[in-house]
């Protein structure tokens, strides 16, 4: 599947949200998706270096060992990944893999992680601060088209 098809399938949007703070305004990178498990998991991965060094290399095991599997987690969700399926469980009961809260093809999960990483690399960077006003041209992404001023998406509405 292409990235655009995956965005449509999972109803994903990427957003540069402006957070108004007492010392100015800050950009917070957000990925919106229908399933809370996927959103909660990726929300904890906001460091491009950690995604590239710690998370994405885990998928390489399937190149040589298709029967292998790995586990990873965010602060609230546990993900059990096999060559074909990624199963999400809320941390309150992470090992009940017969009844996952959510599951998706592993290939889709990896592509979504790569899209999240790519979005984090787009200016303005996550955590960028400004004392004054942000205008739309400053938060517009070149990789993700602009929709309604702030939200970045591939899919056409």
C-alpha positions as CSV (number, residue, x, y, z in Angstrom):
1,X,0.0,0.0,0.0
2,X,1.1,3.6,-0.6
3,X,1.3,6.1,2.1
4,X,-1.7,7.9,0.8
5,X,-3.8,4.6,0.9
6,X,-2.6,4.0,4.5
7,X,-3.6,7.5,5.5
8,X,-7.1,7.0,4.0
9,X,-7.5,3.5,5.5
10,X,-6.6,4.6,9.1
11,X,-8.0,8.2,8.7
12,X,-4.7,9.7,9.8
13,X,-4.0,13.5,10.0
14,X,-0.8,15.2,11.0
15,X,-1.1,18.6,12.8
16,X,1.2,21.4,13.9
17,X,-0.9,22.5,16.9
18,X,-0.1,25.9,18.5
19,X,-0.1,25.7,22.3
20,X,-0.6,29.1,23.9
21,X,1.6,29.4,27.0
22,X,2.3,32.2,29.4
23,X,5.8,32.8,27.9
24,X,4.6,32.6,24.3
25,X,3.4,30.0,21.8
26,X,4.8,26.5,21.2
27,X,4.4,24.1,18.3
28,X,3.3,20.6,19.3
29,X,3.3,17.9,16.6
30,X,0.2,15.8,16.7
31,X,-0.9,12.7,14.8
32,X,-4.6,12.1,14.8
33,X,-5.9,8.6,14.1
34,X,-9.2,6.9,14.8
35,X,-7.6,4.2,17.1
36,X,-6.5,5.5,20.5
37,X,-3.9,2.7,20.9
38,X,-1.9,3.7,17.9
39,X,-2.1,7.4,18.8
40,X,-1.1,6.8,22.4
41,X,1.9,4.7,21.3
42,X,3.3,7.1,18.8
43,X,2.6,10.2,21.0
44,X,5.5,8.9,23.3
45,X,7.9,8.7,20.3
46,X,8.6,12.4,19.6
47,X,12.4,12.1,19.2
48,X,13.5,11.4,15.6
49,X,16.8,10.0,16.9
50,X,15.0,7.5,19.2
51,X,12.6,6.4,16.4
52,X,15.6,5.9,14.0
53,X,17.9,4.2,16.5
54,X,15.6,2.3,18.8
55,X,12.2,1.7,17.1
56,X,12.6,1.3,13.3
57,X,15.6,-1.1,13.5
58,X,13.4,-3.6,15.4
59,X,11.6,-4.3,12.2
60,X,14.9,-5.5,10.5
61,X,14.6,-8.8,12.3
62,X,11.9,-9.9,9.8
63,X,14.3,-9.5,6.9
64,X,16.3,-12.6,7.9
65,X,14.0,-14.2,10.5
66,X,10.4,-14.0,9.4
67,X,9.3,-16.2,12.4
68,X,10.8,-13.8,15.0
69,X,8.8,-11.3,17.0
70,X,9.4,-8.3,19.2
71,X,7.7,-6.3,21.9
72,X,7.8,-2.5,22.4
73,X,5.8,-0.1,24.5
74,X,4.9,3.5,25.1
75,X,3.8,4.9,28.5
76,X,0.3,3.4,28.1
77,X,0.4,0.8,25.4
78,X,2.2,-2.4,24.7
79,X,2.7,-3.6,21.1
80,X,3.5,-7.2,20.2
81,X,4.9,-7.3,16.7
82,X,5.2,-10.4,14.4
83,X,6.1,-10.5,10.7
84,X,2.5,-10.0,9.6
85,X,0.6,-8.5,12.6
86,X,1.1,-5.8,15.2
87,X,-1.2,-6.2,18.2
88,X,-1.8,-3.4,20.6
89,X,-2.8,-3.8,24.3
90,X,-3.4,-1.2,27.0
91,X,-0.8,-1.5,29.7
92,X,-3.4,-2.7,32.3
93,X,-3.5,-6.1,30.6
94,X,-0.6,-6.2,28.1
95,X,-0.2,-9.9,27.7
96,X,-3.7,-10.8,26.7
97,X,-2.7,-11.1,23.0
98,X,-5.7,-13.3,22.2
99,X,-7.9,-10.2,22.7
100,X,-5.9,-7.2,21.4
101,X,-7.4,-3.8,21.8
102,X,-6.3,-3.1,18.2
103,X,-4.3,-4.8,15.5
104,X,-3.0,-3.9,12.1
105,X,-0.6,-5.4,9.5
106,X,3.0,-5.0,10.5
107,X,3.9,-3.4,7.2
108,X,1.3,-0.6,7.8
109,X,2.6,-0.1,11.4
110,X,6.1,0.5,10.1
111,X,5.0,2.9,7.4
112,X,2.9,4.9,9.9
113,X,6.0,5.1,12.1
114,X,8.1,6.3,9.1
115,X,5.4,8.9,8.3
116,X,5.4,10.1,11.9
117,X,9.2,10.4,11.8
118,X,9.1,12.4,8.5
119,X,6.4,14.7,9.9
120,X,8.6,15.4,13.0
121,X,11.4,16.4,10.7
122,X,9.2,19.0,8.9
123,X,9.5,22.6,10.1
124,X,8.4,24.0,12.4
125,X,10.0,21.5,14.7
126,X,8.2,20.1,17.7
127,X,8.7,22.3,20.7
128,X,9.6,25.4,18.6
129,X,8.7,28.5,20.7
130,X,7.7,32.0,19.7
131,X,6.8,35.0,21.8
132,X,4.7,36.6,19.0
133,X,2.1,35.3,16.6
134,X,2.6,32.3,14.2
135,X,1.2,32.8,10.8
136,X,0.0,30.1,8.4
137,X,3.0,30.4,6.1
138,X,5.3,29.6,9.0
139,X,3.5,26.4,10.0
140,X,2.7,25.2,6.6
141,X,4.4,21.9,5.8
142,X,6.0,21.2,2.4
143,X,5.5,17.4,2.8
144,X,2.0,17.4,4.2
145,X,-0.4,19.8,2.4
146,X,-2.2,22.5,4.4
147,X,-5.8,22.0,5.3
148,X,-7.9,24.5,7.3
149,X,-4.8,26.5,8.2
150,X,-3.2,24.1,10.6
151,X,-3.8,20.5,9.9
152,X,-1.5,18.6,7.6
153,X,-2.9,15.6,5.7
154,X,-2.3,13.6,2.5
155,X,-5.9,12.6,2.0
156,X,-8.4,14.7,0.1
157,X,-11.6,15.5,1.9
